């Protein structure tokens, strides 16, 4: 797009004609993604300032650099246009909308937010939408994927620039829906600003990310941004069994549709039966429509996830019969209470649970299948919210029979201090510390007897482990399979 067309009514361009006729090929806010003929917007971030990387952007081919006009910049290369603006982020949002055109007229964005369950809800939505022939793109924690292609996820919710670019790519391959996991960080930092969500889903809210938000109320207010900015014709799908969900009902600017098991909700579940092979229940609506669901997803928390996805799809005009087919054909979600196939007389599960509430949900779900014992392997990440460590230790020792505390992703912290924080919350003598995660998993598997359940929690789908000076390949599922096959 020509620069003069891109800037029309957004920036009063007063420059030589050759700049106005310049063809801009891409919009970037990360200098590492700049290519020839890019427009680079220097944003101030949480830990860095885009102004520091203008030289790199220009060296990579940026022809236009947009910056905070209060900062004096020198391009360092002729043929580069510098544009100073009052609010670079506002400029970026407006320029992206102009550059990518009518993308939102061709795709329906759905946002899923909450502490736990976001990933599973997106997988369920994808499965149900696929059942009725509607193409769906996914932006989320495990990967960003559409049209049979998957792209690594650096963050649960990408940057504003990446979101617009990904949505445009989804449109180009014929996607009808874009289903996005939306984190509190992304909402606080404006990474989904300007995206007109057709539907927003709230799963739950428990203590997490207090290293960033400082307190739970600030964490909640970040989540609430999504619902306060919904359009009047958009739908807010809210878990009203959650006290924060009840608050969101009153705050949402969209049309609220509730789901829950305990409270009086529009979409609900009855006659729940949890077994090692899966879960059975009746799925129904407030107006009396009911259908039986049999799913391989285990536990009450997954019933909530199914209710969330079912409510979204039902409100999109999809029948309960089609919803049933879509739910039941999803066999598992990577790293979410994922059962590892084994010929042993005990069961092994890998789960991403890395908060107090998520760990409790998973352990309670496993208790419902009445194992002989639950053997738990888990740790906590370094350089993250420290307040949850003793709380997770307390939950672990209360609900598991044997707890092996180990490394997660220690990052720059001393692993011994992390496990000391966890152990501070343990009041029973049913735990031990094995720092090496591979050794911890091996010990749990060696200890398992007939009828036991081994749960390896915290990392789920991740295939790496982050230490102070290096990141190494590590996949809990691979370690389990290697050990049980005799190769560990």
Helices and strands as residue ranges (DSSP letters): H 3-7, H 17-20, E 26-28, G 31-33, E 38-41, G 50-53, H 54-59, E 62-68, E 81-85, H 88-100, G 103-105, E 108-113, H 118-131, E 136-139, E 143-146, E 149-152, H 160-172, E 177-181, H 184-189, E 199-202, H 210-213, H 216-228, E 235-239, H 243-251, E 255-259, E 267-275, E 278-285, E 290-295, H 300-315, H 320-329, E 338-339, E 347-351, H 356-368, E 374-378, H 388-399, E 402-405, H 415-423, E 431-433, H 437-447, E 453-457, E 464-466, E 471-473, H 476-484
